């Protein structure tokens, strides 16, 4: 069955790609494994030089890659440029820091000398999503390759052009031909790849359902996994917050990438009497965002990536309204081509509604009123997810104390939740396990080897 790239703005087909055969899959894995055995012998300094070249090419061809993302999944080009810059940053970060992150650590024991060394595992499979089609790949690939591993990419089927462009980029930067390969396969072939004995570990960013399937197969095969799954991040606004600033950042966090971000602010939990005032601030901020063609420089909210995703989001909004939520902005499917969904604001959201219990993967903000700080904390943690969260208050120390009690892999005080190459990134509960980025990320896919010498 062909893999199709569909332009979410026009709904026209960009391109078709044929899935590779089972024999091709085995051949690519075999070549990547063979290459990784040579790659791990190359010094970190030489690997860093090549990774620096990747960063250079990313910046040099930023416009092309930004347009490609706009055409395949609808990201506004202005946001696409930022994504490519971030990819270059993560390449530079690991080129500069991998040596210190992987430095052997001496430990006391009964030996004359004992230490922990960080050795590459071999071939690592990455199953990646479409919402940040370059960044998600590079935050895996930069540390994995710098650690001496080989990398296989099974990208989402609606961004095949991005997948092939990334493979081509590594090759043109001077990396060995088979050390980073794209597998042009559908989700039905992933189990086959995981089961291959030459594949040593798996990382997945995606839905909870996909994570469970990959984890089950990897567990059956006794292979290490890192999972970064969905989120329903709380955005807690305390009475002392700057409401205008919080609303401006909140609107951006909720609607960037058309709201298709696992760490977007999703549940706005507002404490006490400031609720109505904050609702109005957020409504104005979301209403001011410009929706349109992602190739337009002024566009802030492009189309959603696929029609089925828009339908699912709209059904969640409608179901929440039927259960008592109030629709005060958006929530109406626009006419005409493209998978557009307007910035939407729901108030009066309660536990039991889809807008509270489920992840809304689109530009829809759910407003929740909390009686007091303790109630806000209980509401923030009343979710199966645990990826990110933020707390807003001019008294940052008070906000920090509350942040420490939020069940999430990352909590930001007076700032938008975001990923940063210098900081570990990942979740707890149904948001997955393991960490990407920083020293923690590069050490996920290494053999943490104890060496004891008398």
C-alpha positions in Angstrom: 0.0 0.0 0.0 1.5 3.4 -1.0 2.4 6.0 1.6 0.8 9.3 0.7 1.8 12.8 1.7 -1.3 15.1 1.7 -1.2 18.8 1.9 -3.4 19.7 4.8 -4.1 23.2 3.4 -5.3 22.1 0.0 -6.1 18.4 0.7 -4.3 17.5 -2.4 -1.7 14.8 -2.6 1.9 16.0 -2.5 3.5 12.7 -3.4 3.2 8.9 -3.1 5.9 6.6 -1.9 6.0 2.8 -2.0 6.5 0.8 1.1 9.8 -1.2 1.1 9.6 -5.0 1.2 10.4 -7.3 4.1 13.7 -8.2 2.4 14.6 -4.5 2.0 13.9 -4.0 5.7 16.2 -6.8 6.7 18.9 -5.5 4.4 18.8 -2.0 5.8 18.9 -3.2 9.3 21.9 -5.5 8.5 23.8 -2.6 6.8 23.0 -0.3 9.7 24.3 -2.9 12.2 27.5 -3.4 10.2 28.1 0.3 9.9 27.5 0.8 13.6 30.3 -1.6 14.4 32.7 0.7 12.6 31.0 4.0 13.7 31.6 3.2 17.4 35.3 3.1 16.7 35.3 6.7 15.4 36.4 9.2 18.1 33.9 11.6 19.7 35.9 14.5 18.2 35.4 13.2 14.7 31.7 12.4 15.3 31.3 16.0 16.6 32.8 17.5 13.4 30.1 15.7 11.4 27.4 16.7 13.7 28.5 20.3 13.4 28.1 20.0 9.6 24.6 18.8 10.1 23.8 21.9 12.1 25.4 24.0 9.3 23.3 22.4 6.6 20.1 22.7 8.7 20.6 26.5 8.9 21.7 26.8 5.3 18.5 25.0 4.1 16.1 26.3 6.7 13.7 27.8 4.2 13.4 24.6 2.2 12.7 22.5 5.3 10.2 25.0 6.7 8.2 24.9 3.5 8.4 21.1 3.4 6.8 20.9 6.9 4.2 23.4 5.9 3.2 21.3 2.9 3.2 18.0 4.7 1.7 18.7 8.1 0.6 22.4 8.0 3.2 24.1 10.3 3.4 27.8 9.7 6.8 28.6 8.0 7.6 31.1 10.8 7.3 28.3 13.3 9.1 25.9 11.0 12.2 28.1 11.0 12.2 28.0 14.7 12.0 24.2 14.7 15.0 23.9 12.3 17.0 26.3 14.4 16.3 24.1 17.4 17.4 21.1 15.5 20.7 22.8 14.7 21.0 23.7 18.4 20.6 20.1 19.6 23.2 19.0 17.1 25.7 21.6 18.3 24.9 20.9 22.0 25.7 17.2 21.7 28.7 17.9 19.5 30.0 20.1 22.3 28.8 18.1 25.4 28.8 14.4 24.4 32.4 14.0 25.6 31.6 15.2 29.1 28.3 13.4 29.2 30.0 10.1 28.3 33.1 10.6 30.4 33.8 7.5 32.5 33.0 7.9 36.2 35.4 6.5 38.8 33.7 4.8 41.7 35.2 3.4 45.0 35.2 -0.4 45.4 37.4 -3.2 46.6 39.3 -3.0 43.2 42.5 -1.2 42.5 40.5 0.8 40.1 36.8 0.7 39.2 34.7 2.9 37.0 31.5 3.1 34.9 31.9 3.5 31.2 29.2 4.4 28.7 29.4 2.1 25.6 27.1 2.3 22.5 24.3 -0.3 22.3 24.2 -0.7 18.5 21.1 -0.1 16.3 18.3 2.0 17.8 14.9 2.2 16.2 13.0 5.5 16.5 9.2 5.6 15.8 8.5 9.3 15.5 5.4 11.5 15.1 4.4 14.1 12.6 3.8 17.1 14.8 7.4 18.2 15.0 8.7 16.2 12.1 12.3 17.4 12.3 12.8 18.3 16.0 11.4 14.9 17.3 13.9 13.1 15.1 16.9 15.2 15.9 16.4 15.2 19.6 16.8 11.4 19.3 19.3 11.2 16.5 21.9 13.7 17.8 22.6 12.0 21.1 22.2 8.4 19.7 24.7 9.0 17.0 27.1 10.9 19.2 27.0 8.0 21.6 28.2 5.7 18.8 24.9 4.0 17.9 23.3 3.4 14.5 19.8 4.9 14.0 16.8 3.7 12.1 13.8 6.0 11.6 10.2 4.9 11.2 8.6 8.3 10.7 4.8 9.0 10.7 3.3 8.0 7.4 2.0 11.6 6.6 5.5 13.1 6.6 7.5 10.8 4.4 9.2 13.8 2.6 10.6 15.0 5.9 11.9 11.5 6.7 13.8 11.2 3.5 15.1 14.8 3.7 16.6 14.0 7.1 18.3 10.9 5.9 19.7 12.8 2.9 20.9 15.6 5.2 23.0 13.2 7.4 24.5 11.6 4.3 25.4 15.0 2.8 27.0 16.1 6.0 29.5 13.2 5.7 28.0 10.5 7.9 28.4 6.9 6.7 25.7 6.0 4.3 24.0 3.4 6.5 24.4 4.8 10.0 21.1 6.7 9.8 18.4 5.2 7.6 14.8 5.9 7.0 12.5 2.9 6.8 9.6 3.7 4.4 7.1 1.4 6.2 3.7 1.5 7.7 2.9 0.9 11.4 2.1 -2.8 10.6 5.8 -3.5 10.0 7.2 -2.0 13.2 6.9 -5.3 15.1 9.1 -6.9 12.5 11.8 -4.3 13.0 11.7 -4.5 16.8 11.9 -8.3 16.6 15.1 -8.2 14.5 17.9 -9.3 16.7 20.2 -6.6 15.3 18.0 -3.9 16.7 19.0 -3.3 20.3 16.6 -0.6 21.6 13.5 1.4 20.6 12.3 4.9 21.3 8.8 6.2 20.5 7.1 9.6 20.6 3.4 9.4 20.0 0.1 8.3 21.3 -0.5 6.3 24.5 -2.0 3.5 22.3 1.1 3.3 20.0 3.3 3.4 23.1 1.6 0.4 24.6 2.0 -1.6 21.4 5.6 -0.8 21.0 6.4 -1.4 24.7 4.7 -4.7 24.6 6.7 -5.9 21.6 9.9 -4.6 22.9 9.2 -6.2 26.3 8.6 -9.5 24.6 12.0 -9.1 22.9 13.7 -7.8 26.1 14.7 -4.6 24.5 15.2 -1.2 26.1 12.5 1.4 25.4 12.0 5.1 25.9 8.4 6.4 25.5 7.2 10.0 25.3 3.5 9.9 25.0 0.5 12.2 25.3 -0.1 15.0 27.8 -2.9 17.0 29.3 -0.8 19.7 30.9 -2.2 21.9 33.7 -1.7 25.6 33.4 -2.4 26.8 37.0 -3.1 30.5 37.5 -2.8 31.7 41.1 -4.5 34.9 42.4 -1.1 36.8 42.4 -0.4 36.1 38.7 0.0 38.8 36.0 -3.2 37.8 34.1 -2.3 39.6 30.9 1.1 37.9 30.6 -0.2 34.5 31.6 -3.0 34.7 29.1 -0.7 35.8 26.3 1.7 33.0 26.9 -1.2 30.6 27.5 -2.8 31.4 24.2 0.6 30.9 22.4 1.2 27.6 24.3 -2.3 26.3 23.5 -2.3 27.3 19.8 1.3 26.9 18.6 1.5 24.2 15.9 -2.3 24.4 15.7 -2.4 23.1 19.2 -0.8 19.8 18.2 1.8 19.5 20.9 2.1 17.0 23.7 3.4 19.8 26.1 0.9 22.5 25.1 -1.1 24.1 27.9 -4.4 22.2 27.8 -6.2 22.5 31.1 -6.3 26.1 32.4 -6.9 25.8 36.2 -7.7 29.2 37.7 -7.9 29.8 41.4 -10.7 31.9 43.0 -12.1 35.2 42.0 -9.7 35.9 39.1 -11.4 33.2 37.0 -13.7 35.5 35.0 -11.0 38.1 34.4 -8.5 35.5 33.2 -11.1 33.9 30.9 -11.6 37.3 29.2 -7.8 37.9 28.8 -7.4 34.4 27.3 -10.4 34.8 25.0 -9.0 38.1 23.6 -5.5 36.6 23.2 -6.8 33.5 21.3 -9.2 35.5 19.2 -6.3 37.7 18.0 -4.4 34.8 16.5 -4.3 34.8 12.7 -5.4 31.5 11.1 -4.5 30.8 7.5 -2.2 29.3 4.9 1.0 28.1 6.7 3.1 29.5 3.8 1.9 33.0 4.7 4.4 34.8 6.9 1.7 36.3 9.1 -0.1 33.0 9.9 0.1 31.9 13.5 -2.4 29.0 13.3 -2.2 26.7 10.3 -4.4 23.7 9.5 -4.4 20.6 11.5 -2.3 17.8 10.0 -5.1 15.4 9.0 -8.8 15.4 8.5 -9.4 12.5 10.9 -7.6 14.4 13.7 -9.8 17.5 13.1 -12.9 15.3 13.3 -11.8 13.7 16.5 -11.1 17.0 18.1 -14.4 18.5 17.1 -16.2 15.4 18.5 -14.5 16.0 21.8 -15.5 19.7 21.9 -19.1 18.8 21.0 -19.3 16.1 23.6 -17.9 18.5 26.3 -20.6 21.1 25.4 -23.3 18.5 25.6 -22.1 17.6 29.1 -22.3 21.2 30.3 -19.2 23.1 29.1 -19.8 26.6 27.6 -18.4 27.4 24.1 -17.3 31.1 24.1 -14.9 31.1 21.2 -14.5 29.0 18.0 -15.8 25.4 18.0 -17.3 25.7 14.5 -15.9 23.8 11.5 -14.9 26.3 8.8 -16.1 25.8 5.2 -13.8 25.3 2.3 -10.7 23.2 1.7 -8.1 22.5 4.4 -8.2 20.8 7.8 -8.5 24.1 9.7 -9.9 24.4 13.2 -10.4 27.7 14.9 -8.8 28.7 18.3 -11.5 27.5 20.7 -12.2 28.2 24.3 -14.4 26.2 26.6 -15.4 27.4 30.1 -17.0 25.5 32.9 -15.1 22.3 32.2 -15.4 19.6 34.8 -13.9 16.2 35.4 -15.8 13.6 33.4 -15.9 15.8 30.2 -13.6 14.9 27.3 -12.0 18.4 27.6 -10.8 17.5 31.1 -10.2 13.7 30.9 -8.7 13.3 27.4 -5.9 14.9 25.5 -7.2 17.6 23.1 -4.7 17.6 20.3 -5.7 20.9 18.7 -6.2 24.6 19.5 -8.8 24.1 22.2 -8.4 25.5 25.7 -10.3 24.1 28.6 -11.1 26.5 31.5 -11.5 25.0 35.0 -12.4 26.9 38.1 -10.6 26.0 41.4 -11.9 26.9 44.8 -8.4 27.4 46.3 -4.8 26.3 45.9 -5.3 22.8 47.3 -8.3 22.3 44.9 -6.1 23.5 42.0 -3.5 21.0 42.9 -6.0 18.2 43.1 -7.4 19.1 39.7 -4.0 19.4 38.1 -3.1 15.9 39.3 -6.5 14.4 38.4 -5.3 13.0 35.1 -3.7 9.8 33.8 -1.0 12.0 32.1 2.1 13.5 33.6 4.2 15.2 31.0 4.4 18.9 31.8 2.7 21.7 33.7 3.1 25.3 34.6 2.3 27.5 37.6 1.8 31.3 37.4 2.2 33.8 40.3 4.2 36.9 40.8 5.4 35.3 44.0 7.7 32.8 42.2 8.7 31.1 45.5 5.1 30.3 46.3 4.5 29.0 42.8 7.6 26.9 43.0 6.3 25.2 46.2 3.1 24.3 44.4 5.1 23.2 41.3 6.9 20.6 43.4 3.6 18.9 44.1 2.5 18.6 40.5 2.9 15.1 39.1 4.7 15.7 35.8 8.1 15.2 34.3 8.6 19.0 33.9 7.0 21.9 35.7 7.7 25.6 34.7 7.1 28.6 36.9 5.9 31.7 35.1 6.9 30.3 31.7 5.7 28.1 28.9 6.6 24.4 29.0 9.2 23.6 26.3 12.0 21.3 25.5 15.6 22.4 25.8 18.7 20.3 24.8 20.3 21.2 28.2 17.4 19.8 30.2 15.9 16.3 30.5 12.6 15.8 28.8 10.0 13.1 29.5 6.9 12.1 31.5 5.5 9.9 34.1 2.2 7.9 34.4 0.6 7.4 31.0 2.9 10.1 29.4 5.6 7.4 29.3 9.0 6.8 30.8 12.7 7.5 30.2 14.2 10.8 29.3 15.4 12.6 26.2 17.9 15.4 25.9 20.7 16.5 28.3 23.1 13.9 29.9 20.1 11.8 30.8 19.0 11.5 27.2 22.3 10.4 25.8 22.7 7.8 28.5 19.4 6.1 27.8 20.8 4.2 24.8 24.2 3.1 26.1 25.5 0.1 27.9 26.3 1.5 31.4 29.2 -0.8 31.9 31.0 -1.5 35.2 34.7 -2.0 34.9 36.6 -3.6 37.9 40.4 -3.7 37.8 42.8 -5.3 40.3 
